[in-house]
Amino acid sequence: MSIFKNLYNYRELLKTNVKKDIRGRYKGSFLGILWSFLNPLLQVVVYWIVFPYLFGRGVTGENYLIYLITGIIPWTFFMTSVNMGTSSIKANGGIIKKVYFPREIIPLSQVLSGIVNFLISCLIIIIFCIGTGTGLSYHVIAVFPILIVQSLLTLGIVLILSAIDVYVQDIENIVAFILNMLMYGTPIIYHLSQFSASSAGILYTLITINPLTTIIGSYRNAFMYHQWPDFKALGLVFVFSLVVLGIGYMIFKKLEKGFAEEL
């Protein structure tokens, strides 16, 4: 319970860090926070034009634009949070060596700022769902429990990587490579139905057990298909996320003892 007490006692610092992270992402930019919309939107446009052209409309299926948006925006939240969270402790080395505060506030603020950007970006999904005639239903309220599951998983990963990054200088490049691979190991720009267990073998299995496959599929159910997510599958991912978060917190607290010396 001490972790919650510490976070509560330093809640103002946490709020300040979240605001700083949001502003820092677009500091010096003419369009500022509008990039929260433009970055995923431009990425969607590229895939929407190129992917059907290369593989044909039969492969991409109907409502491919909505399919892309409901995959890329949640993925962008995960990717950005992990990328920026990995280097967050090193980036704040100066203050860590001078002032005491719960160090987990730094990676936590990265994930929280990512949540804010994600919720802003959800406006894109809503606008396109309405504009293309896909529409919205009451199932959209499922986005909030899905977001909680994704945030817990993301925070656990960020806690592990940000702590290791202090000691292993190459971790940021390794993480960038893994994230690029993971994007293609998650049904973001393609349909999982394009593969079969018999033809794809181990690849199909890996994509299926990927927790992000369940998370992004759940977002699509809520926004695009007007269905409740598979709560059994999402529940398993929730339990897995809690395990990752617990392990991440233990690793972070173990390694934080040497932060000041290594930074």
Secondary structure, 3 states (H helix, E strand, C coil): CHHHHHHHHCHHHHHHHHHHHHHHHCCCCCCHHHHHHHHHHHHHHHHHHHHHHHHCHHHHCCCHHHHHHHHHHHHHHHHHHHHHHHCHHHHCHHHHHHCCCCCCHHHHHHHHHHHHHHHHHHHHHHHHHHHCCCCCCHHHHHHHHHHHHHHHHHHHHHHHHHHHHCCCCCHHHHHHHHHHHHHHCCCCCCCHHHCCHHHHCHHHHHHHHCHHHHHHHHHHHHHCCCCCCCHHHHHHHHHHHHHHHHHHHHHHHHHHHHHHHHC
